[in-house]
Amino acid sequence: MKVGIIGFGRLGKLISKYLEEDFTVEVYDINQDVKEEVEALGCRFKSLDEVCKNPIVIPFVPMNKFESVIKEIAPKLSKDALLVDVCSVKEMPVEVMKKHLPESVSILATHPMFGPDSAGETLFGTKIAVCPVRIEDKLYQKICAFMRFHGIKVIETTASEHDKQISHSLLLTHMIGRTLMDMDAKKLAIDTKGYRRLLKILKTVENDSWELFADMNEHNKYAKETREEFLASFNKVIKRLED
């Protein structure tokens, strides 16, 4: 089985490494300089047209470029291809894929809830959210079984429910982490176990781009509500202290 990867950033590189163990992986990236790195993983560096001819295609692109990429590759995909997205929001990409992809193309929306910092050595114990948008059940079950075999916990959900929960579990974590970064929080000789645990949040966000953080907030319709809820609770605590 062949899999096409569009985008060789941090997550695209990680997934390519693991998929290469079981599939023939063809990679396209706008940056031609990554060719040697792609081939060093055992994958093949190909043109966009060639990658789009694979039976499974996975775009690893920023959310703010997702729709333009989907529109570009839609006519290039094979008739019975499966398009798998990996965005950290789900309602927006699902709407985009349903709008622009031909009816013959299957759609599986996913969110791998791990990255190079948490799954650099193994996928065992990681989680992935999956939303079967338009896919034959036999193929869907086969994909889920494959991921479970590799130790990944598969969470079946809807795009709406995913975005509601992730607005707290991921966006809130990133917001706190970004705030700690802005405060220049760092290791101290005089600290507590709780403080050390708090600093671990930095490891979750410090290697991710501001673009990703901004995109998660812009494209998740529940993000603003979560931010306002957090700030209201924070201000309530401060007010109680001051009173």
PyMOL commands that set and color helices and strands:
alter all, ss='L'
color gray80, all
select helices_A, chain A and resi 10-19+32-40+48-52+63-76+91-100+116-119+137-149+159-169+171-182+193-205+210-219+223-242
alter helices_A, ss='H'
color red, helices_A
select strands_A, chain A and resi 2-6+24-28+44-45+56-59+82-85+106-112+127-134+153-156
alter strands_A, ss='S'
color yellow, strands_A
deselect
rebuild
show_as cartoon
